Amino acid sequence: MPRFSSRARWVIASASLVVAPLMGGCNVKDELLEPQNPGIIDPAATNSPAAAVGLRTGALGQLKNRTAGGESVWLFGGLLADEWKSSDTFTQRNETDQRAIQTNNANVAGAYNNLQQTRGFTRTAIDKSLIYTPDSKGDIAEMYFTLGFEELTLAENFCNGIPMSYTVDGIPIYGKPFTNDSIFKIAVTHFDSALTLSSGADTKSVTVHQAASVAKARTLVDLGQFAAAAPLVTAAIVPTNYQYTLTFDQTTGDNGIWTQNNSNARYTVSDSVDNITGQIPNATPFVSAKDPRVPTASPSSPKPFDAVTPLKTQQIWPGRSDPVPLVSGIDARLIEAEAHLQTGDFAGMMTILNALRTTSQTIGPLKVPALPALATSPTTKDAAATLFFREKAFWVFGRGQRLSDMRRLIRQYGRTQDQVFPIGAFHKGGNFGTDVNLPVPDAELTNPNFKGCLDRKA
């Protein structure tokens, strides 16, 4: 399985390429005393094969930081959904958990801005790679996969109306707002580029081809194209034990899920029962189910940041450097299972779900023991959907898929938000709101084409 670490961030990687001999000028004193701005890199410094490699390394590091490596939309999406509960005092996290997010939410704005900037870094890496290392097809394919995944992440988590802007020679080219469906379609084109370029038999190409296959299939599911998605991720193409993992080390950054939950105690694993409000309608029992796919603990230390909300820590990634799968063979099997669900083949869906359950699986460092098979097969599509999405919630916990799935239960399965998302009394006072996605933040208003979300529908 591939393992990636951001030992060189984008700026650092680029900056390392601009070292020049100071002694070559005619006046050493003047050159040494000339004003410097080490934060700005001469664009010409990125015009070489070595620079293209540095840009690709940086783009992969940015992808990690915008998913499992920081307080990203993976965490905020799970907080808005039912994976996490705020054990924090900050309004930004509390209102996200309460499903009543302000458009000036600074934390959401930071996650959004970082993801958009990372999309720009990746485009630059692609452009320079095509010019200076055109024969590195597997590496370029990985950049197209990275770009598509960033676009997929934006559309799965934010409202309709996300602008797609670019910077050319330092000048912003403001994009118009796009619907989520339009961005999904853009992501598909980039996954197609990744698949075309990764057609070789070398290890890198095979690995990227599998990752892009899962990501494209997931995007097609978001578009409701289930029949087109399933053939991309058969076991012959993506085996169940496949993982494209994001790795961490203490010199460049910790696993962000561990940081916010296990270390900082600002997030706690959510449950269907709260010690203050009692039963939480629609919430998944991630703690009380005691499911080995989402093992949890109740530590005496650290204390919850707000000193009130009981802290439950996830034990999928109990260490600060534990790797996280970005996409996996388990994801592939779940895509196949949902395709069966869509055609009314509930027996076929159950066969796949039970094959996953009755065989020990691996999620990052976690070895999930074999589970008992599900004994009762659903007889209606509604019941099948309820069972499927509950099973999927435990398999993909914390990996940025839960909010999108809950939105799809509304958009594709005809349910209402109050049948899908947590409702009723909120544990920090008041009641849950009605948000089903993250808003594009006010920071985007500098774009003259943007006037706010087109809508806040699922």
N, C-alpha and C positions, 0 to 999 in steps of 0.2 A: 504494500500500500504506500502511496506517496506521503511524504511528511514535509511540511513547509514551515520555515521559521523566518521571521522578518529581522534577520540580523542586520540588514541594511534597509533602513527606511528610504522612501523615495528621495527626499532631499539629501540625506547623507550619502546615498549611493551616487547621486548625481554630483554632489560636491567633491567627492573623492576623485572625480575625473578632471578637475580644473586646476590641479597643482601645476604651477609654472615656475621655472627657475628665476629667482629674484636677481641673480647676479648678472643676467644677460643685458640689462639696461645700461645706459651711460651714466646714470646718477642713482647710485644705490640709496643714498639718503632720501632723495625725493620719492623714490618708489616705496621705501619702507614707511614714510610718513604720509603717503597718499591716503585719503579717506577710504575706508573699506566698509563693505556691507556684506558680510559672509552669508546672510540669509538670502541673497539674490544671486542666482546662477546665470552666467552668460548662456543664452540659448545655444551658442555655437558649441558649448561644452557637451551637449547631448548629441552631437553629430559624429558618432563613431560606433563601431561594433561594440566596443567595451561599454559605451554609454547605453546602448540598447539593452545589453545584459543587465546593467544596473537599474534601468527603468523597469524592466520586467520583474526583477527581484523586489523593487520597491512597491510595485503594483500588487504583487502577491501579499506583501506585508500589510498593505492598506486593506485588501480584501479581508484578511484575518481580523484586523482591528475593527472593521465595520460590521463584523458578524459575531464571532465568539470571543474576540479579543478585547472588547471594551464594553462600555454601557451603550450598546447600539440598539437598533430597531429590533434585534432579536429579543433583548430583554424588555424593551418598552412594549413590543407587540405582545409578549407573553404576560406582561402586567395588565394590559388592556383586556386580554383574553382571560383565561382562568388558570394559567400556569403559576403565576407569581402573585403575591400580595405584598403591599408596601408595609414594611416595618420601619419606615423612615419618618422624619419630621418635615422633609422638604415638600412644599406644595406641588412642585412639578411631578414628583412621583405619586403623591397621594391622589391628585386629580386624574392622573392617567389610570390608576387602579380603580378609581370611582367612575370611570367612563364619562368624564366631563372635562375634556381637555381644552384649555385656552389656546388660541392661536399664537400667543406670545410665550408659550411654555419653552423656557430656555433649554431644558434638557432635550426635548423633542427636536428643537431647532438645531442643537448641536449634532444630534444623530443624523438628521436630514442633511445638513450642510456637509458633514464629513462624508456621507455616502455619495452625494453629488460631486464633491471634489475628487473623491476616489475614482469615480467614473471618468473624470477628466484625466487623471493620472494614467489610467489604463488606456485611454484613447491615444495618449502621447506615446506610451510604450509600444502600442501596435504600429503607429505611424513610423516610429524610428526603427522598429524591428523589420518592417517591410522594406525599408530602404537599406539598412546596414547589415542585417542578418537574414536575408530572405530565405536562405536554405534551412533555417532553424524552424522547420514547419511545426514540430511538436510544441515548441516554446510559444510560437505565435498562436497556435491553436489554443493553448492554455490562456493566453491573453483575451482571445475572443470569448472563451468560456467565462473568464473573470468578468468581462464587460457585461455579458448577458446575465450573469448571476446578480450583478449590482442592479441592473434594470429590473429583473424579476423581483428583487427584494424591495425596491421602491414601490412597485405596483401592488405587491401583496400586502403592504403595510399602510400605505398612505391613501388619502382620498382621491377621487377622480379630479384631475386638473393639475398634474405634476408637469411643470415646464422642463424641457430638455434643452438646456443651454450649453454653450461651448465657449472656449477661449481660444482665439487665434492670434498668435504673436502678442499675447498679453492683453488683447482687447476682447471683452465679453461680447459674444453673439447671443443675444437674449432669445430664448426659444418660447414658443407658444405652449400653453397647457395642453396636455394629452389626457385622454381617458386611460384608465388602467388597462382596458383591452388593447388599446393602441400600443401601449408600452410593452405589454406581453408579446405582441406581434413583432415589435422591434427586437426584443430579446431573442425570439425564435430565430430571426435572421442571423444574429450573432452566434447562437448555438449551431446553426447550420454551417457557418464559416468554420467554427471549431471542429465540427464533425468532418468536414471536407479536408481540412488541413491535417487532421490526426488519423488519416487512413493508413499510415505506415504500420509496420510490424514491430518497431522498436518499443521498448517498455514505456517510454514517455508518451508516445503517441497512443498506445493502447489504453494507458491510464486516463489520459485526457479524453479519449473517445468515450470511455465508459462514463466519466463525470458529465460530459456534455450530453450524453444520451439520457441520463437521469434528469438533468436540469431541463432539457428540452421537453421531455415527457411531462415533467411537473408543470411546466408553463402551458403545455397543451391542455392539461387537466384544468388549470385556471381558466382557460378559454372554453372549457366544456367539450373539448375534442378528445373524448376518452378512447374512442376506437383507434385514433391515430397515435395516441400516447403509448398504449400497451405494447405494440410490436417493437418499440424502441428499446424496451427494457426487459426482454425475455432473459431467462437464466443463462442462455447461451451467450448473450451479449454482456450482461451485468450479473455476475454470480452473487448470491446472497451474502457472502462474506466480504464483498468489496467495500472498501471505505476510502474516500478521499479526505484525508485528515488535515486539520490545522494544528500545528504544534506550537508549544510555548516554552520559554525558558526565562529565568529570572533576570537575565541581562537585558532583555528586550521587551518584556511584558508578560504578565500573568494571564492565565485563563480568566476572562472577564466574568464568566458565570460564577466561578469560585470566588472572585474578588468581591462581587456585590452581594452574594448570598453567604458563603461560608466564612469570609474574612470580615467584610465591612458590615454585614448584617443589616443592610438597607432593604433587601428583598428577603422574603420568606416563601417557601414552597406553599402554594395555595391548597385549599381543601374544600370539601363540600359542607363542612361544619366549621363554624367560628365560635370561639369561646365567649364572644360578646353578643353576637346577633343570632346565634343558633344556626339552623339549616340555611344554606345558601342555594336557592333554586338555580338549576342548570350547571352549577360548578362541578367539576370532575374531582373525585376523592383521591387526589394524588398522594395524600398522606395516609388517610385512614384506610385506604384499600390495601396498604402494605404490599403493593405489587413490586416484585423484584426488578422490574424494568425501570422503576423510579424509586430506588431505596432512599430513605430519608433518616435523619437523626434529629434528636432534640438536645443539643449541646448545652452545657452549663456556661460555656464561654465560646465565642463572645456573646455579650448581651445584645438583644435587638437594639438598633440605633435609637428607636423611640422609647426604649425601656418599658414598653407596654405590650406590644404584639408578640405572642409566643413565636420564638424562632425555630423554624424547621429547615434544616439544611439538606440539600440534595447530596447524594453520595454516588452519583454517576461519575462525577469528576471531583473526587474528594481532595485532590492535590492541586496546587497552584499551577503546575506545568502539565496537567493531564490533557491529552489530545482530544479534539472534538471533530467528529465527522461532519463535513460540509454537505456531502451527499453520500449515499450508501446503497448497498444491495438490498437492505431492508426497505429503503424508500422505493426501490424498484418493484419489490414484491407487493407493496401496498398500492402502487399505481396499477399493477395488474389486477389486484383484488377489486379495486374500485371500478375498473372497466367491466368486470363480471357483474358487480352490483348494478351498474347502469343498464345492462341488458336484461336484468331480471334473473340472471344465473346465480342465485344465492348459494347454491351448492358449490359452484366454482369459487365464489368468494370465500366460503368457509374452508374449502380445501387449502387455499393459500394461507389464510389466517391461522389455521391449525398447524400447518407445516412450519410456520414461523414459531408458533408457541411451543411445539413439542420437540424442537431442536434447540440446543443451547446456541444463543446468539451473542455477538460481541458489539458493544457500542462504545467506541473509544477504549478506555481501560476497563470498562465494566463487562464482566462475563455473566450474562443472564442465564440462569439455569433453565432447563427444560420446564415448561409449564403444562398443566393439564389442558387437554383439548377442550374447546367450547362444545358443550354437549348438545345444545338446542339450536337448530337452524331457523332463522327468521322466515316468515312466510309472506311478508309484505315489504315493499321497497322502503317504507318509512322505518319499519323495525330494523331492516338490514342496514340502513344508513346510521341509525342510532348506535347499533352494535359496532359497525365499521369504524366510525369516527371515535368511539370510545377506545377501541383497540389501538387505533393509530395514535391517539393522544399519548398513550403510554410508550409507544415505540419511538416517537419523535420528540419527546419532552425536551424543552430548552433549546431546540435547534431551529427556531425561527419559522415553524410551519403552522403552529396552532392558530394564530390569528387569521391567517388565510383560509384555513379549513372552516373556521367558524363563520367567516364571511361567505364562504361557498355554501354552507348549510342554508343561508338565507337566499343567496343569489341563484343557486342551482337546484336546491332541494325544496324551495318554497316555504321555509320556516320564517318566522318573524324574530326580530332581535330579542324580544322578551321570552322566546322559547329556546334561545341559543346561549346568550351571554348571561353572566351572573346578574341577578336582579334583587330588589328588596333592600333591606337595611344594610348600610355600609359600615364597616367596623370602626371607622374613625368619625362617625356621625353623619346624619343625613341618609340619603338613599343613593343607590347606583343611578347613573345617568343613562343615556341612550347611545353614546358613541359606539360605532362599530369599526372605526379605523382611526389612524393618526392624521391630524390635519397638516397640510402643507403650512409651515410656519410663516409668521409675518415677515421674517427675514427675506422671504422671496419677493416681497412687495417692491424691492429695488428693481425688479424686472418689470418694465412698463407693460408687458403683455399679460402679467398676472394680476388678477383682481380678487383672488381667493379661490377656495375649492369650487369646482364646477358643481359638485354635490357631495354629500357625506353618506351616500348609499353604499351598501355592501358590494 
